[in-house]
Amino acid sequence: MTISEQIANGAANFTQMQGSVGRSQPEYILQVQKLSAWYGNTMAINSISMDICSHAITALIGPSGCGKSTFIRCMNRMHEVSDGGRTEGKVLFDGKNIYDREVDPVTVRRRIGMVFQKPTAFPTMSIFDNVASGISLTRLWSRRSELKELVERSLKKAALWEEVKDSLNKSGASLSGGQQQRLCIARAIAVEPEIILMDEPCSALDPISTLKIEELMLEIKRDYTVVIVTHNMQQAARVSDHTGFMLLGELIEYASTREVFTVPKDKRTEDYITGRFG
């Protein structure tokens, strides 16, 4: 089945916020304004502007090296810790520029969490401590019983609790790759962010684990806003509400997933999604 057929048959989770006459405009939780980023003297992204809808899944697609990962790392100020990383422009989070001098980047990264391409379970920590680590660092709890409740709730939201509830003291490294990625999602959820950024979270996973992560994304968007980088266009079609196509550090097209995959406005977008390059 082609991507267009998937969307036509409802496989894509097209957002209702883009909807019909009489509905209110979507609420934007993150507004990127003319954002550029460099590694030393090398420009990685060039003057990108994009509004991210609250409680929706936004997918970023494009060929390798087009700046997708750099872009989402700029959304929670992780790019600036890269060697030679610097930015220009604004990222407004609830109307406040996260790059203002008085804004604490650690606070930004708590409210805008990140899940990386490769599962990063801490091998020397138990499953419980993997989830609790972020909570402990941010001191969001005061009693051990409260910590246990937060860990359990986070594992349940990450659809992992039933698989690990009897082995919480085992090493996080004892889990399968797909389980470790869900453990990382639970760790991100535990600090109660508002946005979760995912940088190709399924690229190292088998199809069954990939399906579980996709189902999880659709579930958690009720409580969080999700931005995902993916090379898998079928995945973008299945799970995202909005899709942005990037090329050579620029945002070429950004619209509802249905529009991008069925009636793209730019010939380069059409060429990419139909496999003419990339």
Secondary structure by P-SEA (a helix, b strand, c coil): ccaaaaaaaccccccccccccccccccccbbbcbbbbbccccccccbbbbbbbccbbbbbbbcccccaaaaaaaccccccccccccccbbbbccccccccccccaaaaaaabbbbcccccccccccaaaaaaaaaaaacccccaaaaaaaaaaaaaaaccccccccccccccccccaaaaaaaaaaaaacccccbbbbccccccccaaaaaaaaaaaaaacccbbbbbbbccaaaaaacccbbbbbccccccccccccccccccccaaaaaaaacccc
